Amino acid sequence: MQTQSEAGRVPRQKRGVVERYVYVPPLRRQQMYYAILFISPALAIYLVFMLYPFLNTIYLSFTNWNGATVTKDFVGLSNYARMVGDAAAWKAFYNTVIWVIIGTISPVVIGLFLALLLWSGTRGSLFFRTVYFLPFILPLVVVAFVWQWIFHPLFGPLNKLLDSVGLEQLSRGWLGDPSTALYAVLISAIPGATGLVVMILFAALQNVDVSQVEAAKIDGANWFQRAWYIVIPGIAPVITMVTAITLIGGFAVFDNVFVMTGGGPGHASEVLGTYTYQIAFQENQAGYGSALAVLMTTLSLVSAVVFVRLRERQR
Amino acid sequence: MTPESQRIAGGASYGRTRNWLAALGKYLVLLLFATLSLYPLLLIISTSLKDPLDVTADPFELFSSFSPVNFYDAWTLGGFGGYFWNTVVITAITVVSVVALSSLAGYALARFYFPGNNIIFFIFIVGLMIPFFSVMIPLFYELKSLSLLGTNAAVILPAIAGATGVGLPLGVFLMRSFYMDLPEELADAARVEGATEFQVFRRIMLPLSMPGVAVLAVLVFFQTWNNFLLPLVYLQGSENQMLASGLYLFAGGRTGEYELAAAGSLIMTVPVVILFLIFQKYFIRGLTAGAFK
């Protein structure tokens, strides 16, 4: 309060001078004090529970620490060399790439199509958008369980549906079959991601210049031509952004795979997230696990940078 | 949507029959995907209401019997009552802390002049690009050495720091940009009246930033409530679980009892759906703001 009364007195003493100019110096001192007070709690928690462990991950990736010993032996790049020769790590990497590609393209394409349909004057648009968005807000664990039931070999509604339409030769234990496990899990993630795409693209469509669409219509362009040549270029930056969000999230996929298959059978549906978890917490190899985590981080950072560049070019 | 834009953007333009067919096709596609989106939710509701005897016959036939007793059993015998309250406590503390700490820090970074302002902001922004996997392992041993593993703090502190993706880094970023848009004249007026810097923040700026606070609070709520990996790793082996990890442990430990797993799933899902329907506006604003930047 003392600084305050000082600050209050200064302008009154020097009438005629621009008040704010005289007023600033004590305010600055006061603000510096308050800045420390306001920022330090947030900064402390962030540094201790985020930035410090992040730097520690990089450090641990150069050690062979098992999580128990007091000393951590520096082993240079040998964890990374081990990764190159680790068939399971390659499988996890390969599956993650498949997940990222299919898990990004299908929601973006389906979501864009649905958003365009809803935008072309559809009754009940709000209803459809809300329904599409619901899977996105559901807990992933719950989503994973339900789809596990849907794919159940005996009782599963999918196999029942196939039987009832005479395709029983297709029915199988979707999650237990190495050739379908990854794709079955991938399907469980698509409705949620699509809901997000619809929501964001529908919002973007509200800014599209309708008069251009009308002009094209008068010129005889059909629905697909109007969408492809006028509407989609108009919202291209937002499409890029929503693609980036889905894609970068895809590198960190964990919940669906872990709950539905645990990465199995064998490593058939293993992704980098589940493999890192297994190495770090079931085999207690903190060093090698950290190297895998660094790989995941690098992949998502590189793709983030690529997308930022792409977006800059679009402007 | 205005009637005019509907007319302009609307279906094919030649002839009535063709228009009618196009509309039919459009609604069929829309309804097909709506069914795919709603079916999982219906399946949980149906299974959670199923008579335990009926479950052994066919657990996934929609609405073949009604037996609300599963919710009672899941809540008490399944332990979901405990998980529920635990999740409420963890989520509430996380939401309040993230909102309070990000408002303070975001305000200071937007409005106060001091050396290093930009560097500190940059340090926070780095956190937006750090996925949880790249802090998960050392953080486990850090929490262990602090004797926090298995306690609520082992989830709350990382969640506040940004492990769920919507902690302090996003909060500071959002709140700072919000405070930068507020007019400085208001603060000056209050200072002339003799308000301290804290009073300026608390009485003038914070109330004005409530729309930003609401967006942030809603995002943090959903990410914390739904988070699975944090409690899975840091509450490992403890009786103390959240709904996500409790559900996983419950269903992982047995083969049958789908009706109880479904009831547990619904206990976790219902608050999310209700809050989403109430706060939809803020939630969508938060997500779209991110995409348009």
Interface residues (C-beta under 8 A of the other chain):
Chain A: M1 Q4 S5 A7 G8 P11 R20 Y23 L27 R28 Q30 Q31 M32 Y34 A35 F38 I39 P41 A42 L43 I45 Y46 V48 F49 M50 L51 Y52 P53 F54 N56 T57 L60 G67 I110 F113 L114 L117 L118 W119 S120 G121 T122 S125 F128 T130 V131 Y132 L134 P135 I137 L138 P139 L140 V141 V142 V143 F145 V146 W147 W149 I150 H152 F155 G156 P157 P191 T194 G195 L196 M199 I200 A203 A204 V210 V213 E214 K217 N222 W223 R226 V238 M241 V242 I245 F251 A252 F254 D255 F258 V259 L272 G273 T276 Y277 A280 F281 A286 G289 S290 A293 V294 M296 T297 S300 L301 A304
Chain B: M1 E4 S5 Q6 R7 I8 A9 G10 G11 A12 S13 A22 K26 Y27 V29 L30 F33 A34 L36 S37 L38 P40 L41 L43 I44 T47 D58 P59 F60 L101 S102 L104 A105 Y107 A108 L109 R111 F112 Y113 F114 N117 I120 I123 F124 V126 G127 M129 I130 P131 F132 F133 S134 V135 M136 I137 P138 L139 F140 Y141 E142 L157 P158 I160 A161 G162 A163 G167 L168 P169 V172 D188 R191 V192 G194 A195 T196 E197 F198 F201 F222 W225 N226 F228 L229 L232 V233 Q236 L243 A244 L247 Y248 A251 Y258 A261 S265 M268 T269 V272 V273 F276 L277 Q280 F283 I284 L287 T288 G290 A291 F292
